[in-house]
Amino acid sequence: MTDTPFLERRKARASDAVFIFPWFETHLNAVMWAGPKVADPLTVGWLAAEFKSEAHWVWVDEDDTPQAMFKLIDKGHGCAHLTRFAVAPSMRGKGLAAGLMQEIADEAYEAGADSLTLNVYDSNAHARRIYDRLGFKIVEENDSTGDPGGPSVHMRLELEE
Ligand SMILES: CC(C)(COP(=O)(O)OP(=O)(O)OC[C@H]1O[C@@H](n2cnc3c(N)ncnc32)[C@H](O)[C@@H]1OP(=O)(O)O)[C@@H](O)C(=O)NCCC(=O)NCCS
């Protein structure tokens, strides 16, 4: 991809929220990204508070502007859970996601996990294809009662060196 910029990964900061907030224009966009418990409405203040948790990461460009992000939760017993994975709208469709996902898997492995889980909505075909290609397998279908995102599945990838 010739127009893919150099991105560097670092822990998220509260000051990143103002850049990431516009990535999700509707509540449904936010739900697709972060699940049914995401703030409604999404605000810069909510994001900034969330980013203090230490579990959020961003990839920044040469101006230190976030262009992608994720949250990695240590569930214990060697299981890491990935959530809130997103690429900035202007950077989507450039083939970035597969490499970023590999970096997330490596980060989880180096932190001591032997498996990585995530949830993805059935309607999020682009994300689902990325996870399928990386080898994530469906573990179970989630209970989608009352979930504005609709049906979703819980997936797991076994991590290895
Ligand atoms: C899902 C997401 C992370 C993929 O990142 P990406 O860097 O755009 O991924 P890719 O460039 O590999 O493209 C993925 C697919 O989207 C397609 N695509 C093309 N243009 C696109 C665009 N402007 N926007 C989104 N997807 C596009 C690609 O062709 C590719 O299709 P394929 O699976 O048939 O090959 C990104 O679309 C995103 O942030 N979405 C919103 C948040 C979200 O849904 N997160 C996942 C939660 S489980």
The ligand as an SDF file (V2000), in Angstrom:
LIG
                    3D

 48 50  0  0  0  0  0  0  0  0999 V2000
  -13.1760   -2.9230   10.6170 C   0  0  0  0  0  0  0  0  0  0  0  0
  -12.0040   -1.9650   10.3920 C   0  0  0  0  0  0  0  0  0  0  0  0
  -11.1400   -1.9460   11.6550 C   0  0  0  0  0  0  0  0  0  0  0  0
  -11.1950   -2.4580    9.2150 C   0  0  0  0  0  0  0  0  0  0  0  0
  -10.0330   -1.6660    9.0820 O   0  0  0  0  0  0  0  0  0  0  0  0
   -9.4160   -1.3190    7.6200 P   0  0  0  0  0  0  0  0  0  0  0  0
   -8.0270   -0.8520    7.8470 O   0  0  0  0  0  0  0  0  0  0  0  0
  -10.3640   -0.4750    6.8970 O   0  0  0  0  0  0  0  0  0  0  0  0
   -9.3760   -2.7760    6.9690 O   0  0  0  0  0  0  0  0  0  0  0  0
   -8.9980   -3.1200    5.4700 P   0  0  0  0  0  0  0  0  0  0  0  0
   -8.3710   -1.9590    4.7850 O   0  0  0  0  0  0  0  0  0  0  0  0
   -8.2860   -4.4290    5.5150 O   0  0  0  0  0  0  0  0  0  0  0  0
  -10.4090   -3.3170    4.7740 O   0  0  0  0  0  0  0  0  0  0  0  0
  -11.3210   -4.2570    5.2830 C   0  0  0  0  0  0  0  0  0  0  0  0
  -12.4240   -4.4350    4.2640 C   0  0  0  0  0  0  0  0  0  0  0  0
  -13.1460   -3.1980    4.1310 O   0  0  0  0  0  0  0  0  0  0  0  0
  -13.2140   -2.8110    2.7530 C   0  0  0  0  0  0  0  0  0  0  0  0
  -13.2210   -1.3530    2.5480 N   0  0  0  0  0  0  0  0  0  0  0  0
  -12.8790   -0.7300    1.4410 C   0  0  0  0  0  0  0  0  0  0  0  0
  -13.0230    0.5880    1.5890 N   0  0  0  0  0  0  0  0  0  0  0  0
  -13.4450    0.8070    2.7990 C   0  0  0  0  0  0  0  0  0  0  0  0
  -13.7570    1.9870    3.5200 C   0  0  0  0  0  0  0  0  0  0  0  0
  -13.6480    3.1900    3.0200 N   0  0  0  0  0  0  0  0  0  0  0  0
  -14.1600    1.8440    4.7710 N   0  0  0  0  0  0  0  0  0  0  0  0
  -14.2750    0.6500    5.3260 C   0  0  0  0  0  0  0  0  0  0  0  0
  -13.9850   -0.5040    4.6690 N   0  0  0  0  0  0  0  0  0  0  0  0
  -13.5700   -0.4270    3.4280 C   0  0  0  0  0  0  0  0  0  0  0  0
  -11.9830   -3.4240    2.1850 C   0  0  0  0  0  0  0  0  0  0  0  0
  -12.1330   -3.5880    0.8000 O   0  0  0  0  0  0  0  0  0  0  0  0
  -11.9080   -4.7590    2.8940 C   0  0  0  0  0  0  0  0  0  0  0  0
  -12.8420   -5.6350    2.3040 O   0  0  0  0  0  0  0  0  0  0  0  0
  -12.5720   -7.2010    2.1930 P   0  0  0  0  0  0  0  0  0  0  0  0
  -12.7210   -7.7520    3.5590 O   0  0  0  0  0  0  0  0  0  0  0  0
  -13.6050   -7.6620    1.2650 O   0  0  0  0  0  0  0  0  0  0  0  0
  -11.1680   -7.3570    1.6760 O   0  0  0  0  0  0  0  0  0  0  0  0
  -12.5000   -0.5220   10.0670 C   0  0  0  0  0  0  0  0  0  0  0  0
  -13.3800   -0.5740    8.9650 O   0  0  0  0  0  0  0  0  0  0  0  0
  -13.1810    0.1880   11.2240 C   0  0  0  0  0  0  0  0  0  0  0  0
  -12.5340    0.8420   12.0250 O   0  0  0  0  0  0  0  0  0  0  0  0
  -14.5200    0.0660   11.3080 N   0  0  0  0  0  0  0  0  0  0  0  0
  -15.3070    0.7450   12.3500 C   0  0  0  0  0  0  0  0  0  0  0  0
  -15.1020    0.1440   13.7270 C   0  0  0  0  0  0  0  0  0  0  0  0
  -15.3180   -1.3530   13.7180 C   0  0  0  0  0  0  0  0  0  0  0  0
  -16.2500   -1.8610   13.1250 O   0  0  0  0  0  0  0  0  0  0  0  0
  -14.4280   -2.0700   14.4360 N   0  0  0  0  0  0  0  0  0  0  0  0
  -14.4840   -3.5140   14.5650 C   0  0  0  0  0  0  0  0  0  0  0  0
  -15.2570   -3.8980   15.7770 C   0  0  0  0  0  0  0  0  0  0  0  0
  -15.4010   -5.6830   15.9170 S   0  0  0  0  0  0  0  0  0  0  0  0
  1  2  1  0
  2  3  1  0
  2  4  1  0
  2 36  1  0
  4  5  1  0
  5  6  1  0
  6  7  2  0
  6  8  1  0
  6  9  1  0
  9 10  1  0
 10 11  2  0
 10 12  1  0
 10 13  1  0
 13 14  1  0
 14 15  1  0
 15 16  1  0
 15 30  1  0
 16 17  1  0
 17 18  1  0
 17 28  1  0
 18 19  1  0
 18 27  1  0
 19 20  2  0
 20 21  1  0
 21 22  1  0
 21 27  2  0
 22 23  1  0
 22 24  2  0
 24 25  1  0
 25 26  2  0
 26 27  1  0
 28 29  1  0
 28 30  1  0
 30 31  1  0
 31 32  1  0
 32 33  2  0
 32 34  1  0
 32 35  1  0
 36 37  1  0
 36 38  1  0
 38 39  2  0
 38 40  1  0
 40 41  1  0
 41 42  1  0
 42 43  1  0
 43 44  2  0
 43 45  1  0
 45 46  1  0
 46 47  1  0
 47 48  1  0
M  END
$$$$
